[in-house]
Amino acid sequence: MFVLVTVYAHFLEIGGEMRIAIIGGTGVIGLELVKRLKKDKHHIAVVHKNPTKDPTMQGVTEIIADIFSTRTFWKPLKEFKPDRIIHLIAKNSHLTNELIKHCASFCRRVVILSSYSVYAAHARMTKTEEGPIEPTPIKESDNLRKSFDNTYYTKLKQNSQKIENGSIELTQIDHIDQQHKEDYIGAEKVLINQSKVKCTIFRIAPVIGPQCKSHDLLPFITMMKNSSSIILNEKFAGWIFPTTYLDNFVAALAWSVPRKIKETVIYNMSCAQSISVLHLVQMIAQELKWQGQIGITTEKFEDDIGSIGDFKQDCHLDTSKLFKAGFKEPYDISESLRQTLKYEISLFDKKTCSEEIEKSKIKVVPKNTKFYDALTMTKV
């Protein structure tokens, strides 16, 4: 097993305008980051595949290139003379090798987006690797998974597609080739085992917030809109999960840009507080003013949202290292979820989903199911 030793660094503030290059900067995270960096008066270049008319890009140097199939963007990127490079899609060793190879001669400081899925705890939860339950909250120095497996994400998307009743068109699962596959373990190994470029690596939990395309809360909203009860498996209800609010992550990226580091450093990135699935469902019920019931069962049942994971393994992150370094979270977990819920609720189109109402209703109530009032959690 690849064992990662987290390297702590001493930080020094530097001020003034900087030249920042963002690779993969026209997605949801990228555009919000551009807005933030423009607000901070930095000069920005963005490498992205397709020209965009988004007003956010006004005043930004655009380098149009497909980073997966061409290396031509490195020359204009070098001519931009960036002080920092932020790579938002360095998801495998192919991309990080290219990054180190080319930028070492003109930019010795990069910020990288990685994933909390590198941890062994995530592998246990997704049933992609066997082993004992890992301790939580997960620290940066904790065990990593042995290898990266895309199978779980294929199952997750297929399962979500069934649950969401077609109300949101999910991204099609494409063929995964060597350049596009997700292998954050391999990506991090390249960055850690070199000394030419100093890296800040963020191991980020799933991102929520307005404009995010994952729509993680929409399945619960759909069920509440279509039914008077929701049934959760007991283990899934108690599962504690990490989540990252979009604005918090953008703030963390902007915070990391002007800081000097002596060596590569890794941070967990999620909301400081994590909650259980049951707590999340209660919050959604309160926001919707849903007067339904939540059923908790130990039985397996049809269309169980939590059927594809081993939820004895919690996955919440220890973010104390990031906060001790000086980062301050703009939004706590309650406000993060509240803003996300407002956005997700606005997406719900009753007319579009009306013919799916019957599919959302509970067909057979599992044995040993205990029902509780969703707003008070008193037994009914």
MARDREN-801894 format. One line per 5 residues: their letters; for each residue z negated, x negated, y of C-alpha. Coordinates in steps of 0.001 Angstrom, whole numbers. Layout:
<rs>
a) Z/X/Y  ...
</rs>
This chain:
<rs>
mfvlv) 0/0/0  840/-1198/3455  -2488/-1648/5176  -2424/-1466/8917  -4964/-3318/10995
tvyah) -5170/-1722/14405  -5066/-4296/17165  -7185/-3566/20155  -5901/-4687/23515  -7312/-5340/26966
fleig) -5637/-3371/29678  -4924/-4176/33289  -3577/-1716/35830  -400/-2557/37713  858/-514/40606
gemri) 4093/284/42389  7401/1786/41426  8870/771/38082  12203/995/36319  11772/3126/33208
aiigg) 14393/3680/30502  13987/6626/28119  15924/6678/24848  16430/10256/23709  15355/11826/26975
tgvig) 16959/15281/27130  14838/17100/24556  11776/19134/25503  9462/16100/25661  12076/13927/27358
lelvk) 12869/16332/30189  9194/16942/30913  8633/13191/30923  11511/12659/33351  9951/15221/35698
rlkkd) 6593/13452/35526  8013/9959/36057  10135/11155/39002  7000/12645/40505  5361/9213/40111
khhia) 8294/7704/42095  9693/5582/39248  13393/4787/38833  14650/6296/35585  17527/5793/33177
vvhkn) 18048/8111/30211  20081/7332/27094  21295/10548/25480  24185/11909/23472  25719/14686/25553
ptkdp) 26162/15111/29316  23784/17706/30735  23724/19799/33884  19958/20198/33780  18704/19798/37389
tmqgv) 15922/17560/36078  18511/14808/35661  19427/14669/39339  18867/11154/40653  18551/9773/37100
teiia) 20853/7081/35695  22497/8596/32616  23830/6476/29761  25838/8692/27415  25795/7404/23834
difst) 24886/8447/20294  22163/5971/19397  22609/6722/15698  26244/5623/15570  26877/3175/18392
rtfwk) 25298/108/19967  27306/260/23163  24423/1618/25230  22455/-1641/25086  24706/-3372/27621
plkef) 24359/-719/30383  20671/-407/29521  20229/-4147/30064  22095/-3888/33382  19582/-1223/34480
kpdri) 16880/-3925/34126  14035/-1715/32889  10403/-2747/33193  9559/-396/30319  11487/1370/27565
ihlia) 10168/4611/26109  11801/5370/22747  11255/9010/21790  13276/8999/18554  12471/5650/16909
knshl) 11745/7400/13632  12825/4771/11070  13169/1019/10570  16892/1049/11367  16171/2267/14903
tneli) 13163/18/15539  15016/-3059/14236  17827/-2296/16686  15293/-1824/19464  13559/-5169/18911
khcas) 16842/-7022/18356  18390/-5917/21644  15552/-5317/24099  13594/-8511/23391  15855/-10415/25806
fcrrv) 15392/-8111/28799  12364/-5803/28291  9298/-7064/26476  7287/-3857/26734  8055/-565/24955
vilss) 6347/2763/24273  7099/4396/20925  6629/7902/19570  5436/7857/15953  3784/10601/13888
ysvya) 407/11422/12384  2310/12030/9150  1981/8285/8422  -1572/8869/7211  -2578/9230/3573
aharm) -4481/12387/4534  -1209/14020/5563  342/12997/2229  -2552/14644/382  -2258/17832/2406
tktee) 1512/18073/1880  1168/17255/-1843  3677/14414/-1527  1216/11810/-2848  -1722/12120/-5215
gpiep) -5131/10691/-4528  -8681/11490/-3392  -9474/13515/-296  -9325/11238/2752  -12150/11215/5337
tpike) -11676/12992/8655  -11320/12858/11572  -8556/10340/10905  -8897/6996/12704  -6016/4644/13542
sdnlr) -7347/2156/10966  -7485/4678/8108  -5282/4599/5012  -1560/5140/5388  669/6926/2927
ksfdn) 2609/4812/408  6032/6029/1467  7634/8710/3602  9034/11811/1885  11217/14370/3705
tyytk) 10895/16960/903  7847/18665/2410  9631/19325/5701  12535/20945/3887  10102/23299/2111
lkqns) 8206/23939/5353  11356/24985/7228  12491/27192/4368  9056/28848/4180  8925/29353/7965
qkien) 12344/30942/7901  11055/33630/5530  7902/34256/7542  9572/34535/10932  11813/37371/9723
gsiel) 14880/35977/11423  13444/36528/14906  14067/32871/15762  17034/30945/14422  15644/27751/12942
tqidh) 17490/24459/12967  19566/24071/9830  18390/21434/7405  21083/18778/7544  21869/16046/5084
idqqh) 19440/13218/5723  21161/9820/5862  19660/6373/6355  19978/6421/10139  18650/9947/10669
kedyi) 15880/10117/8060  12267/10174/9142  10347/7108/7973  7665/6363/10518  5952/3987/8090
gaekv) 9043/1769/8062  9472/2119/11810  5903/1000/12496  6093/-1951/10093  8968/-3422/12094
linqs) 7063/-3079/15363  3777/-4447/14051  5256/-7406/12182  6949/-8936/15220  5703/-10633/18362
kvkct) 8727/-10558/20691  7960/-7130/22158  4579/-5569/22927  4408/-1938/21861  2252/1077/22582
ifria) 2619/3380/19571  1528/7012/19747  862/8714/16412  1409/12216/17609  327/15499/16027
pvigp) 2718/18519/16123  3552/19448/19713  2987/22934/21093  3561/24386/24523  6063/26347/26603
qcksh) 9685/25497/25732  8766/23860/22406  11181/24864/19671  8874/24694/16652  7351/28139/17360
dllpf) 4327/27378/15166  2364/30393/16401  5170/32932/16137  4612/33811/12431  1076/34994/13221
itmmk) 2239/36896/16301  4993/38587/14280  2532/39708/11600  109/41091/14168  2875/42973/15946
nsssi) 4084/44450/12668  896/45120/10746  -2715/46151/11091  -3997/43375/8833  -3430/39735/7974
ilnek) -4555/38071/4760  -5337/34356/4606  -6238/32197/1664  -9815/30980/2069  -8885/27273/1991
fagwi) -6041/27735/4472  -8288/29754/6802  -10786/26886/6910  -8202/24121/7271  -8745/22017/10412
fptty) -5475/20805/11880  -4428/18650/14860  -2131/19766/17632  -777/18123/20772  -136/20055/23948
ldnfv) 3179/19082/25545  1754/18458/29022  -1041/16307/27572  1401/14103/25690  3663/13692/28707
aalaw) 585/12705/30706  -347/10138/28031  3143/8625/28077  3077/8403/31877  -428/6902/31718
svprk) 730/4191/29291  3775/3115/31320  2137/1020/34102  -496/-580/31867  -269/-4159/30696
iketv) -1266/-4974/27127  -1760/-8310/25405  -810/-7088/21929  685/-4059/20214  -1694/-1098/20246
iynms) -1739/2203/18354  -3240/5502/19516  -3756/8830/17823  -2462/11598/20081  -3701/15171/19816
caqsi) -5996/17525/21682  -9490/16057/21675  -10834/19135/19889  -9295/20526/16698  -9822/24015/15306
svlhl) -9395/25842/12009  -6563/28230/11172  -9044/31128/11227  -10142/30172/14758  -6486/30043/15788
vqmia) -5793/33512/14354  -8821/34882/16221  -7539/33395/19492  -4123/34973/18966  -5756/38333/18196
qelkw) -7799/38139/21399  -4739/37242/23493  -2767/40147/21985  -5803/42453/22074  -4943/43140/18453
qgqig) -7429/45534/16884  -6517/44689/13299  -8327/43099/10406  -8295/39607/8942  -8592/39422/5179
ittek) -9953/36304/3464  -9235/35828/-237  -9603/33168/-2914  -6555/34534/-4755  -2910/33475/-4543
feddi) -585/36164/-3221  3007/36814/-2223  4187/35429/1145  1018/33361/1588  1610/31218/4707
gsigd) -678/28539/3343  864/28277/-107  2711/24977/307  -170/22663/1178  -3445/21400/-271
fkqdc) -5761/22592/2435  -8871/21012/986  -7558/18035/2976  -8167/18459/6688  -5882/16494/9012
hldts) -7522/16379/12433  -7396/13119/14368  -9999/10912/15983  -8666/10363/19527  -11701/8504/20882
klfka) -9813/5200/21110  -7278/6708/23524  -9949/8282/25704  -12083/5133/25733  -9012/3261/27029
gfkep) -9056/5520/30085  -6756/8449/29347  -8022/11838/30515  -6756/15005/28840  -5397/17433/31489
ydise) -5762/20552/29294  -8363/21293/26620  -7506/23014/23328  -8300/26525/24620  -6020/26291/27637
slrqt) -3328/24534/25578  -3244/27366/23057  -3475/30020/25760  -393/28723/27562  1504/28314/24301
lkyei) 614/31842/23221  1918/33321/26459  5243/31613/25823  5417/32538/22130  4502/36169/22829
slfdk) 7279/36348/25398  9734/35361/22649  8779/38236/20416  11524/40836/20565  10339/44050/18940
ktcse) 13844/45470/18853  15178/42441/16990  12306/42487/14506  11964/46252/14008  13961/46366/10789
eieks) 11754/43632/9373  8476/45493/9904  8241/46654/6321  8754/43098/5076  5756/41938/7127
kikvv) 3362/44508/5722  1042/43493/2918  2517/44722/-352  -430/44129/-2677  -3950/43329/-1494
pkntk) -5317/40467/-3629  -8549/40975/-5517  -11749/39670/-3960  -10349/40057/-433  -12976/40493/2283
fydal) -11831/42064/5551  -13212/41312/9016  -12628/42759/12440  -10242/40324/14138  -12000/40419/17519
tmtkv) -15652/40284/16381  -15345/38849/12848  -17829/41437/11617  -17297/42542/8033  -15599/45952/7588
</rs>
